[in-house]
Amino acid sequence: MHEHQDDRLFLNLGVTRWVLFDARPASPTHKHLNQLVFSERNRVLLIIPRGVYHAVQNIGTTEVLFLNMPTRPFNHGDPDKFRLPLKNDLIPFDFSDPPGW
């Protein structure tokens, strides 16, 4: 999750599962969980707003290639990156579950 930047991700190769959890209190989708599957057969530009936790998983049989074009440069001295363990009390999701097709 980022507090100051949006991620703009373009999936070029492979099959990925993206899980998004909206932690923005003022958002109409606050505490909503989304699971999205993208592949090279349905390329997308996925925009993840600041305040939305996100994780990606390669669910295909080949390597994945995606480009991230964040809205601000990475600051090594003060990274805008907040991580949680995959299993946590905030986000109701289990990565061991197969993707819902």
N, C-alpha and C positions, 0 to 999 in steps of 0.2 A: 504494500500500500504506500502511496506517496501523498504527502500533504501539500506539495507545491507544484507538482507537475502532472500532466496527463500523459499517458502512454498512447502512442499510435503504432500499431503493430500490423505489418503486412505479412500474411502467410503465403509463402511461395511454393514450398515442397513439403510433402508428408501429410500425416493425419494427426491432428491435435485435439485435445479436450481442454477447454478453458473453463475454469470455475471462477465466478465473480460473486463477491459478497459486498453489498452496499452498506458501509459503516457511516454514511453521512446522515446525521440526525434530521436535517431539514429536507431531505430528499423524499419524494413520494414513494420511492422504492426502498426506503430505509429497512435494513435487515432482510431484504429479499436475496435469495440465492439463485443464480443462473448458471446452468451448465450448457456450454455451446461446443459443438464439434465442427471443425473446419478441415478441409483438405485442399489439395491442389486442384481438385475438381470443382471446388466452389471457393475460389480465392476471395479474401476479404481484407478490408482495412478495418481493424478492430480498434476503436477508440475507448480507452479505459480512463474515466475521469479520476482526478485526485479524490482520495477518500474511499475508493473501492478496492478492497483486497482482491488479489487475483493470483491464480496459479495455473500453470500449463503442464500438460502431460502428453508425451508422445504415445499415442495408442495405435500407431501403424506398425508396419514391418520394415520401414526404411528410416533413414535419418530425416530430421525436420529442419527446414530452413525458414526462418522468419526474420524480418527486419524490425527493429524498434527505433522509432523516430520521436523521442520524448520532446515535450514542449520547452524544456530547458536543459542546458548541459549538466552532466554529472559533476558534482562537487565532491572530490575525494576527501576534503577536510571536513565536510558536513553533509554526508550522504542523505538524500531525501528518500529513505527506504526503511520501512517498518515491516518486520517479518514476524510471523507466528509459526509455531510448529504445525505440521500438517494436521495433526490431531490436537484440537484445542476446544475450549469451552464456548468460544464466541461463534464459530462458524459450524453449522450443522451439516458436515459433509465428510464422507469417508472415501478416500481415493482408492481403496481396495475394491469398492463396488464397480462393476462393469458399467461403461457409459450407457445411458439410456438412449437408444436409437429410435 
